[in-house]
């Protein structure tokens, strides 16, 4: 398997190359040069697999045995899931009103990003140890990415991680999960800006290919292909958990509802669909509705980011839409390059009609208000004594809409985070939060972060930090 940029400037890249990359040098994003197909026999075989085994099967399709031998790959994935609290890793809660909730939050930070990030951390450690090299990971977060990235690499001697968090725009628990990790290789910046604004200096870094190469900079945002790759298994697992037990020779369709921010998970769903998994996709967004407008009207245009109860989805520039459009365009890199360059200049883009129709064929969408989120959390509690996080409530709102109107097709709602991380939202729903002991303990821990104001030159500060890390490593090496 080789990889290519969505903008056509680079192709023939192996898995190790894309793992250690962020954006491609031409500003595009890496995707596999071809998408493997799953035949009916393979799907039938996979239907009895555990979540762990599905991750192994999916990854083996995109990672050649020359890059990571299959036995090593299996061991790395087993190790990645050792810290998960549930034996099944990703269980399904089967609730009233036909609601199936895929609980993706049993990892170290109570968020779904632990699933892919824990695997990425193992892949990185594998190659770094083999090649005796060091990397700097640069991550901007809207909530959960930063803490998951930190947990996946904390304490690893040949990795330094720099995280930019949007101060005051995450929950207190999300911030503390980042700022209480006091490790020499963890560097957290608390920035006065939105998550979209934090993405700007990150992208500028990766356009400076000389600096990136000199300082071995990479990203584990969902820009990183390996994150998206692992997430394909979510859709396989959710599908097989929700296929009716009466299914015969022909596997039926299942609707999978995806709370959507940067669209990394939606990209994984589109790839699973392209591979032959019989799923229908629903993108659930909050009031930051660029994906909803794109799906419904072909209107991919920026608006101001609004602060909502589903804070990790407060994104108006979902960069992974480039991957989705590339996939739906038939890998037409020239066209995608032209479209994205127009979008980067004008901050708006009207999709060509035929591409919009393909998008509509791949998914539908809904936009959910804060009031909808609170009502959904209360209804789920009243019917099940089960607490939803606000992001999970976005998906569940769509399910309740469909169920109440008589649409009872098999449906799986992805739950990306534990309600325990969103105590304020649970209280606003007039309910009592259930808080695990490890989250209570966060409030007593020492915190450490570097503040950045709107007036600071963020890119300059980050460059100086990366150069400082390099100098410190050089001094340590000379002292050895």
CORTASUL-V351298 format. One line per field, one symbol per residue. ss: DSSP state (A for helix, B for strand, O for the rest). psi: psi as a letter, one per 40 degrees, with the letter a starting at -180 (. if undefined). burial: I if it has 24 or more other C-alpha atoms within 12 Angstrom, else O. A space follows every 10 residues. Layout:
# CORTASUL-V351298
ss: ???
psi: ???
burial: ???
This chain:
# CORTASUL-V351298
ss: OOBBBOOOOO OOBOAAAAAO OOOOOOOOOB BBOOOOOOOA AAAAAAOOOO AAAAAAAAAA AAOOOOOOOA AAAAAAAAAA OOOOOOOOOO OBBBOOOOOB BBBOOOOOOO BOAAAAAAAA AAAAAAAAAA AOOOBBBBBB BOOOAAAAAA AAAOOOOOBB BBBBBBOOOO OAAAAAAAAO OOOOOBBBBB BOOOAAAAAA AAAAAAAOAA AAAAAOBBOO OOOOAAAAAA AAAAAAAAAA AAOOOOOOOO OOOBBBBBBO OOOAAAAAAA AAAAAOOOBB BBBBBOOOOA AAAAAAAOBB BOOOOOOOOO AAAOOOOOOO AAAAAAAAOO OOAAAAAAAA AAAAAAOBBB OOAAAAAAAA AABBBBBOOA AAAAAAAAAA AAAAOOOOOA AAAAAAAAAA AAAAOOOOOO BBBBBOBOAA AOAAAAAAOO OOOOOOAAAA AAOOOOOOOB BBOOOOOAAA AAAAAAAAAA AAAAAAAAAO
psi: hiiiieeeeh ifhiddddde ibiideeaih iidihiihid dddddddeii dddddddddd dehieddhid dddddddddd edeiehdedg ihhhiifehh hhhefeadef ideddddddd dddddddddd efiiihhhhi iecddddddd ddehehdfhh hhhhihheei idddddddee ggidehhhhh hgiidddddd dddddedgdd ddddefhiie iedhdddddd eddddddddd dehieehadh hiihhhhhhh ceeddddddd ddddeehgih ihhhiaegfd ddddddeegg iiiihihidg deegheggde ddddddddef fgdddddddd dddddefihh iidddddddd ddiaiihhid dddddddddd dddefhhiid dddddddddd ddddeegfih ihhhheiidd efddddddef ihihhidddd ddeeiiihih ihideigddd dddddddddd dddddddde.
burial: IIIIIIIIOI IOIIIIIIII IIIIIIIIII IIIOIIOOOO OOIOOIIOII IIIIIIIIII IIIOOOIIOO OOIIOIIIII IIOIOOOIII IIIOIOIIII IIIIIIIIII IIIIIIIIII IIIIIIIIOO OOOIIIIIII IIIIIIIIII IIIIOIOIII IIIIIIIOII IIIIIIIIII IOIOIIIIII IIIIIIIIIO IIIIIIIIOO OIOOIIIIII IIIIIIIIII IIIIIIIIII IIIOOOOOOO IIIIIIIIII IIIIIIIIII IIIIIIIIII IIIIIIIIII IIIIIIIIII IIOOIIIIII IIIIIIIIII IIIIIIIIIO IIIOIIIOII OOOOOOOOII IOOOIIOIII OIIIIIIIII OIIIIIIIII IOOOOIIIII IIIIIIIIII OOOOOOOOII IIIIIIIIII IIIIIIOOIO IOIOOOOOIO OIOOOOOOII IIOOOOOIIO OIIOIIOOII OOIOOOOOOO
